[in-house]
């Protein structure tokens, strides 16, 4: 699991204040017919799942969702990345 701590700064832009690389043993993959799990190779388990710029983009979307809900209520959002399209 990837943990990223993103906080709203005075400039109203997001910054990454902390990154922690978690363990990854299994990944879920999809194809048009079904979803399946597979073991994660050593090379992939030792790197972050998404780049910093994508984490910041997703963070901005998360902030927009929080603002729509009002009162800056924290939300738990699950993301999936489609690497094909």
CORZIWO-V282756 format. One record per pair of residues at least 12 apart in sequence whose ideal C-beta (glycine too) atoms are under 8 Angstrom apart, sorted by the first residue. I is the first residue (numbers start at 1). J is the second residue. D is the distance in Angstrom with one decimal. If there is no record, write none. Layout:
<<I	J	D> <I	J	D>>
This chain:
<<1	22	4.1> <1	23	7.8> <1	24	7.5> <2	20	7.7> <2	21	7.3> <2	22	6.1> <2	48	5.8> <2	49	4.9> <2	50	7.0> <3	18	7.7> <3	19	7.5> <3	20	4.4> <3	22	6.4> <4	16	5.9> <4	18	7.3> <4	19	5.8> <4	20	7.9> <4	55	5.2> <4	59	7.9> <5	17	4.9> <5	18	4.1> <5	19	7.9> <6	55	7.0> <6	56	7.2> <6	59	4.3> <8	63	6.8> <14	56	5.3> <14	59	4.7> <14	60	6.2> <14	63	7.0> <16	52	5.8> <16	55	6.5> <16	56	6.9> <19	48	7.0> <21	46	7.5> <21	47	7.6> <21	48	6.3> <23	45	6.8> <24	40	4.7> <24	44	7.0> <24	45	4.6> <24	49	7.3> <25	39	6.8> <25	40	5.9> <25	45	7.2> <26	38	7.1> <26	39	6.4> <26	40	6.4> <27	39	8.0> <27	40	5.2> <27	44	7.7> <50	81	6.8> <54	81	7.8> <58	77	8.0> <58	79	5.8> <62	75	6.7> <62	77	5.6> <65	77	6.8>>
